[in-house]
């Protein structure tokens, strides 16, 4: 073969490539841009390190011949797949192209995504999905459903093996929405939406008129349903957030998370905590002010910020070590644990455990949320998820009891009984079966009724009860608390514990052989 023949063949490949790059055509691409959405290839370019993207299977086409599809040949079949780098780290990516049949999922489209996820598993690298799809491709019938199912199976196969991050950058409808629901984190831009059934179907089934935004907008999924973990104002912010999130995560389950050297002194005191946290357990404070003062450089990436706000979870670093933070939020319902907070905490703990991220728990809660709605909604079942998650975790678990730690909530929030490695308590900690006021009313109800001044009698008993039970000393005497510490030294104490526990190995002797446990879902 001479050079001219080779050049001619290369030129022919270039022509195919140009067709593939154009997706559904310049007219449809411009239509997307006018809606304020980036073109799929612009998205990839802005997310990944410059020049690092390598596209795979760009010539793949659908095989359907129904509804005129035999006359249409979109190279790539509506999804761009391949690998690249973020801050030098290998990542795999699949990005749906709405300009090609609305980004709908057909058999070939699905095959490309499945192959990308499988390659990420095999090489031990995170996978990122950019979603912009109307759902399963109606024209391909059951083949599109089969393809969607194979994507779901691939997501499940990757779960706990490699980090999976989903970016919702447009519509994510029907079958398309279940795939991100199976991944670890969902980032939505504010004008995107997700739903299983659209407004027309909802109206036909229920008679209720609604809009895309009311049904499955970013605010709904970040604050009400809890489907979305983050919301950004635009796509560029979503890409920046993705890069930041990845900076805390390992490439796979068999690696440690990245260590980032810090100039923030590890022995830095946090005397300001004396003012931030009131000694009166009934007075609220923002637990995020505690968290940011303890973490390196005050840098805290909060997850699920707008959902189940009586609990706070997220990522940070202490002495350069990536840590997962779980905390009660006294600013919201005194830090009580309700159904949504239970799900939020349990899922985050399980993620951290999957990827070798130590868990730091800050406790200040009066208990689980009482009430008929909570009981009927299954607070027992959902609260049990926290118990399961902590009990199952084998990563280092360090718990700090700041103030209230009552009843079952004390047990659930990373207690010794569930396997915490080290439990610290501040001198302000109150550890008891229930709040002192309620306990005294129950314990001394009959005796108080016999007294000439019942109120004064109960107040005396309250002081007595607090002295005996509502403090960290009894728990420390019994070995349930390892140390009662100065709040200003919390950062240093946690760091020292992390240093000691970084070589912790899972103890297998006590584990009964089994296929897997049955978490209360």
C-alpha positions in Angstrom: 0.0 0.0 0.0 1.5 3.3 -1.0 1.4 6.6 0.9 -1.3 8.0 -1.4 -3.7 5.1 -0.6 -3.1 5.5 3.1 -3.7 9.3 2.9 -7.0 8.7 1.0 -8.1 6.2 3.6 -7.2 8.6 6.4 -9.2 11.3 4.7 -12.2 9.0 4.5 -12.0 8.3 8.2 -11.9 12.1 8.8 -15.1 12.5 6.9 -16.8 9.9 9.1 -15.3 11.6 12.2 -16.7 15.0 11.1 -20.2 13.5 10.9 -19.8 11.9 14.3 -18.6 15.1 15.9 -21.6 17.1 14.6 -24.1 14.8 16.4 -27.6 15.7 15.4 -26.4 18.6 13.2 -25.4 22.3 13.7 -29.0 23.4 13.7 -29.9 21.2 16.7 -26.7 22.1 18.5 -27.4 25.8 18.2 -30.9 25.2 19.4 -29.5 23.7 22.5 -27.1 26.6 23.0 -30.0 29.1 22.7 -31.6 27.3 25.7 -28.5 28.1 27.7 -27.1 24.5 27.5 -23.6 23.7 26.5 -22.9 21.4 23.5 -21.9 17.9 24.7 -18.3 18.2 23.5 -17.9 21.6 25.1 -19.0 19.9 28.3 -16.4 17.3 28.1 -13.7 19.8 27.2 -14.5 22.0 30.2 -14.7 19.1 32.7 -11.5 17.3 31.8 -7.9 18.4 31.7 -7.1 20.1 28.4 -6.3 17.7 25.6 -6.8 14.6 27.8 -10.0 13.2 26.3 -9.8 10.0 24.2 -13.1 9.1 22.6 -14.1 5.5 22.0 -16.7 3.9 19.7 -17.5 7.2 18.0 -18.6 5.4 14.9 -21.2 3.2 16.7 -24.7 3.4 15.2 -28.1 2.0 16.0 -29.4 -1.3 14.4 -33.1 -0.5 14.4 -35.0 -0.3 11.1 -38.4 0.8 12.4 -40.1 4.2 12.2 -37.7 5.4 9.5 -34.6 4.7 11.5 -33.2 2.7 8.7 -32.8 6.0 6.8 -31.0 7.8 9.7 -27.5 7.1 10.7 -26.1 9.2 13.7 -22.5 8.1 14.3 -22.1 7.7 18.1 -25.8 7.1 18.6 -26.4 10.0 20.9 -23.7 9.5 23.5 -20.0 10.4 23.6 -17.9 8.0 25.6 -14.2 7.6 26.5 -11.6 8.5 29.1 -9.6 11.5 30.1 -8.0 13.0 33.2 -9.0 15.4 36.0 -6.1 17.0 37.8 -4.0 14.3 36.2 -6.2 11.4 37.5 -7.7 8.9 35.0 -11.5 9.1 34.8 -14.0 7.5 32.4 -16.9 9.5 31.0 -20.1 9.1 29.1 -22.1 12.2 28.0 -25.5 12.1 26.3 -26.0 14.3 23.3 -29.5 15.7 23.3 -29.1 16.8 19.6 -29.4 13.2 18.6 -33.0 12.0 19.1 -33.2 13.8 22.4 -30.4 11.9 23.9 -32.7 8.9 24.0 -31.3 5.5 25.1 -31.2 2.9 22.4 -29.5 -0.5 22.3 -26.2 0.8 20.9 -26.3 4.0 23.1 -26.7 1.7 26.1 -23.9 -0.6 25.0 -21.5 2.3 24.8 -22.3 3.4 28.4 -22.1 -0.2 29.8 -18.7 -0.7 28.1 -17.4 2.6 29.6 -18.5 1.6 33.1 -17.0 -1.8 32.8 -13.7 -0.3 31.6 -13.7 2.0 34.6 -14.2 -1.0 36.9 -11.5 -3.0 35.2 -8.9 -0.2 35.5 -10.0 1.1 38.9 -11.0 4.6 37.9 -14.0 6.9 38.7 -16.7 7.1 36.1 -18.7 10.3 35.4 -22.0 10.4 33.6 -23.3 13.6 31.9 -27.1 13.1 31.6 -29.3 14.9 29.1 -31.9 12.5 27.9 -35.6 12.1 27.2 -35.4 8.4 28.3 -35.7 5.1 26.5 -36.0 5.4 22.7 -39.5 4.6 21.8 -38.6 3.7 18.2 -36.5 0.8 19.4 -39.1 -0.8 21.7 -38.0 -3.5 24.1 -34.4 -3.3 22.9 -34.2 0.2 24.4 -35.6 -1.1 27.7 -33.1 -4.0 27.6 -30.3 -1.5 27.0 -31.5 0.6 29.9 -31.6 -2.4 32.2 -28.0 -3.3 31.3 -26.9 0.2 32.3 -28.6 -0.2 35.7 -26.8 -3.6 36.1 -23.5 -2.0 35.3 -24.1 0.8 37.8 -24.8 -1.8 40.5 -21.7 -3.8 39.5 -19.6 -0.6 39.9 -21.3 0.3 43.2 -18.7 0.3 46.0 -16.0 -0.5 43.6 -15.3 2.8 41.9 -16.8 6.3 42.6 -19.8 7.1 40.3 -20.8 10.7 39.8 -23.8 11.8 37.8 -24.3 15.3 36.4 -27.9 16.2 35.4 -27.5 18.9 32.8 -30.9 18.8 31.1 -33.9 16.5 31.1 -33.4 13.1 32.7 -36.6 11.3 32.2 -38.2 7.9 32.5 -35.7 5.0 32.3 -32.8 7.5 32.1 -33.4 8.7 35.6 -32.8 5.4 37.3 -29.1 5.2 36.3 -28.1 8.3 38.2 -30.2 7.1 41.1 -27.9 4.1 41.3 -24.7 6.2 41.4 -23.0 7.7 44.4 -23.5 11.4 43.9 -25.9 13.5 41.7 -25.1 17.1 40.8 -28.0 19.0 39.2 -27.8 22.4 37.4 -30.7 24.6 38.5 -32.6 24.5 35.2 -32.4 20.7 34.8 -35.1 18.2 35.9 -35.6 14.5 36.6 -38.7 12.5 36.7 -40.1 9.0 36.0 -43.3 10.2 34.4 -43.9 13.6 32.9 -46.6 16.2 33.6 -48.9 14.8 30.9 -48.8 11.3 32.4 -49.3 12.7 35.9 -52.4 14.6 34.7 -53.8 11.6 32.9 -53.3 9.4 36.0 -54.2 11.8 38.8 -56.0 14.8 37.2 -53.3 17.1 38.8 -51.7 19.6 36.5 -48.0 20.3 37.1 -44.8 21.5 35.4 -41.5 19.9 34.8 -39.9 22.1 37.5 -42.7 21.4 40.1 -42.5 17.7 39.3 -38.7 17.1 39.3 -36.8 20.4 39.4 -33.4 20.8 41.1 -35.0 22.4 44.2 -37.4 19.5 44.6 -34.7 16.9 44.3 -32.2 18.7 46.6 -34.6 19.7 49.4 -37.6 17.4 49.3 -36.9 14.0 47.6 -33.2 13.9 48.5 -32.4 12.5 45.1 -29.8 15.2 44.3 -26.8 15.8 46.5 -25.7 19.1 45.0 -27.3 21.9 43.0 -25.3 24.5 40.9 -26.4 27.6 39.1 -24.8 26.6 35.8 -22.8 23.8 34.1 -19.4 25.3 34.6 -20.0 25.4 38.4 -21.2 21.7 38.2 -17.8 20.8 36.5 -15.8 22.7 39.1 -17.8 20.9 41.9 -17.2 17.6 40.3 -13.4 18.2 40.3 -13.6 19.3 44.0 -15.6 16.2 45.0 -13.2 13.9 43.2 -10.3 15.5 45.1 -11.6 13.8 48.3 -12.2 10.4 46.8 -9.9 7.5 45.9 -9.9 6.0 42.5 -11.4 2.7 43.7 -12.3 0.7 46.8 -8.8 -0.8 47.2 -7.0 2.6 47.4 -6.8 5.2 50.2 -8.3 8.6 49.5 -5.9 11.4 48.4 -3.6 12.9 51.1 -3.2 16.6 50.7 -0.4 18.3 52.7 -1.7 21.3 54.6 0.0 24.4 56.1 -2.8 24.6 58.7 -1.1 23.7 62.0 -2.4 20.4 63.3 -2.0 21.6 66.9 -4.0 24.8 66.2 -6.3 25.4 69.2 -10.0 26.2 68.5 -10.8 28.4 71.6 -13.6 30.0 69.6 -15.6 26.9 70.2 -16.2 28.0 73.8 -18.3 30.8 72.4 -19.9 29.0 69.5 -21.3 26.1 71.5 -23.5 27.2 74.5 -23.2 25.1 77.7 -27.0 25.2 77.9 -28.0 22.1 75.9 -31.3 23.8 75.0 -29.7 26.6 73.2 -29.1 26.1 69.4 -25.9 26.6 67.5 -24.7 26.0 63.9 -22.7 22.8 63.9 -21.1 23.8 60.6 -19.2 26.5 62.6 -17.7 23.7 64.7 -16.8 21.6 61.7 -15.2 24.3 59.6 -13.0 25.4 62.6 -11.7 21.9 63.1 -11.1 21.0 59.4 -8.0 22.0 57.5 -8.3 25.7 56.3 -12.0 25.6 57.2 -12.7 23.8 53.9 -15.9 21.7 54.1 -17.7 20.2 51.2 -21.3 19.7 52.5 -23.3 16.9 50.9 -27.1 17.1 50.8 -27.1 20.6 52.3 -30.8 21.3 51.7 -32.1 17.9 52.5 -32.9 16.6 56.0 -31.3 19.6 57.6 -31.2 18.3 61.1 -28.2 16.3 60.1 -25.0 17.5 58.3 -22.7 15.3 56.3 -19.8 16.1 54.0 -16.1 15.9 53.3 -13.0 17.7 54.6 -9.5 17.1 55.8 -7.7 17.0 59.1 -3.9 17.1 58.9 -4.2 16.3 55.2 -6.3 13.1 55.7 -9.6 13.0 53.9 -12.5 12.5 56.4 -16.2 12.1 56.2 -18.1 14.2 58.6 -21.5 13.2 60.2 -23.1 15.6 62.6 -26.4 16.5 64.2 -27.5 20.1 63.6 -28.9 21.8 66.7 -30.1 24.7 64.6 -32.8 22.5 63.1 -35.2 20.8 65.5 -32.5 20.6 68.1 -30.6 18.1 66.0 -33.3 15.4 66.2 -33.0 12.4 63.9 -36.1 11.9 61.6 -36.7 9.6 58.7 -34.9 11.7 56.1 -32.0 12.4 58.4 -31.7 8.6 59.0 -31.5 7.9 55.3 -29.0 10.8 54.7 -26.7 9.6 57.5 -26.8 5.9 56.7 -26.1 6.3 53.0 -23.2 8.7 53.6 -21.6 6.4 56.2 -21.9 3.4 53.8 -20.3 5.4 51.1 -17.3 6.4 53.3 -16.9 2.8 54.4 -16.9 1.6 50.8 -14.0 3.9 49.9 -11.8 3.9 53.0 -12.7 7.3 54.2 -12.6 7.7 58.1 -15.8 8.8 59.7 -15.8 11.7 62.2 -19.1 12.0 64.1 -20.2 15.1 66.1 -23.1 14.3 68.4 -25.7 16.7 69.8 -29.1 15.2 69.5 -32.1 14.7 71.9 -33.2 11.5 70.1 -35.3 10.2 67.2 -38.2 12.3 66.1 -41.4 11.4 67.9 -44.9 11.6 66.3 -47.6 9.7 64.5 -46.3 10.7 61.0 -42.8 9.5 61.9 -44.0 6.2 63.3 -46.4 5.5 60.4 -43.6 6.5 58.0 -41.3 3.8 59.5 -38.9 5.7 61.7 -38.0 2.4 63.3 -37.0 0.9 59.9 -35.3 4.0 58.7 -33.5 4.7 62.0 -32.2 1.1 61.9 -30.3 2.0 58.7 -28.0 4.2 60.8 -27.4 1.3 63.2 -26.7 -1.0 60.3 -24.4 1.4 58.5 -22.2 2.1 61.6 -22.1 -1.5 62.7 -21.1 -2.7 59.3 -18.4 0.0 58.8 -14.7 -1.1 59.1 -13.0 2.2 58.5 -11.7 4.3 61.4 -14.6 5.8 63.3 -14.0 8.7 65.7 -16.9 10.2 67.7 -17.1 13.5 69.5 -20.0 13.9 71.9 -20.5 17.7 72.3 -23.7 18.0 74.3 -26.9 15.9 74.1 -26.7 12.2 73.4 -29.9 10.6 74.5 -31.5 7.2 74.1 -31.3 5.3 70.8 -29.9 8.4 69.1 -26.8 8.1 71.4 -26.3 4.5 70.2 -26.9 5.3 66.6 -24.5 8.2 66.3 -21.3 6.2 66.2 -21.3 4.9 69.7 -18.8 2.3 71.1 -21.5 -0.3 71.1 -21.7 0.0 67.3 -18.0 -0.3 66.8 -16.5 3.2 67.1 -12.8 3.1 67.6 -12.4 6.2 69.7 -15.1 8.2 71.5 -14.3 11.6 72.9 -16.7 13.7 75.0 -16.6 17.4 75.8 -17.2 18.3 79.5 -20.6 19.6 78.3 -21.7 16.2 77.1 -24.9 14.7 78.5 -25.2 11.0 77.9 -28.4 9.4 79.2 -31.4 7.2 78.3 -33.5 10.4 77.8 -33.4 14.1 78.5 -33.1 14.9 82.3 -36.4 16.8 82.4 -38.4 13.9 81.0 -36.5 11.3 83.0 -37.2 13.1 86.3 -40.9 13.5 85.5 -41.2 9.8 84.9 -39.0 8.6 87.8 -40.4 10.9 90.4 -44.0 11.5 89.3 -45.7 9.6 92.1 -43.3 11.0 94.8 -43.7 14.6 93.5 -47.5 14.3 93.8 -47.1 13.7 97.5 -45.0 16.7 98.1 -46.3 20.1 99.3 -44.3 21.8 96.5 -44.1 19.3 93.6 -42.3 21.8 91.3 -39.6 22.5 93.8 -39.2 18.8 94.5 -38.7 18.0 90.8 -36.2 20.8 90.4 -34.1 19.3 93.2 -34.3 15.9 91.6 -33.3 17.4 88.3 -30.1 18.7 89.8 -29.4 15.4 91.3 -30.1 13.5 88.1 -27.9 15.8 86.1 -25.1 15.3 88.6 -25.3 11.5 88.4 -26.3 10.7 84.8 -26.4 13.8 82.5 -22.7 14.1 82.1 -19.8 12.2 80.4 -18.3 10.9 83.6 -20.4 7.8 84.1 -20.0 6.7 80.5 -16.2 7.3 80.9 -16.1 5.2 84.0 -17.8 2.3 82.1 -15.4 2.6 79.2 -18.0 3.9 76.7 -16.0 7.2 76.4 -12.3 7.0 75.9 -11.4 10.6 77.0 -13.1 13.8 78.2 -11.3 16.5 76.2 -11.0 20.3 76.0 -13.1 21.4 73.0 -10.2 23.6 71.9 -8.1 20.5 71.4 -10.6 18.5 69.4 -8.7 19.0 66.1 -5.4 17.7 67.5 -7.1 14.8 69.3 -8.8 13.7 66.1 -5.6 14.0 64.1 -3.7 11.8 66.6 -6.5 9.2 66.4 -6.3 9.3 62.6 -2.6 8.7 62.7 -3.0 5.7 65.0 -5.9 4.2 63.1 -4.6 4.7 59.5 -3.2 1.1 59.6 -6.4 -0.3 61.0 -7.3 -3.7 59.4 -10.7 -5.3 59.3 -11.1 -8.0 61.9 -12.6 -11.0 60.2 -12.6 -13.5 63.0 -15.9 -12.3 64.4 -17.8 -12.1 61.1 -20.2 -15.0 60.4 -19.8 -16.3 56.8 -22.7 -15.1 54.7 -23.5 -13.9 51.2 -24.5 -10.4 52.4 -26.5 -8.8 55.1 -30.1 -7.6 54.7 -30.1 -3.8 55.5 -33.6 -2.6 56.4 -34.6 -0.7 53.2 
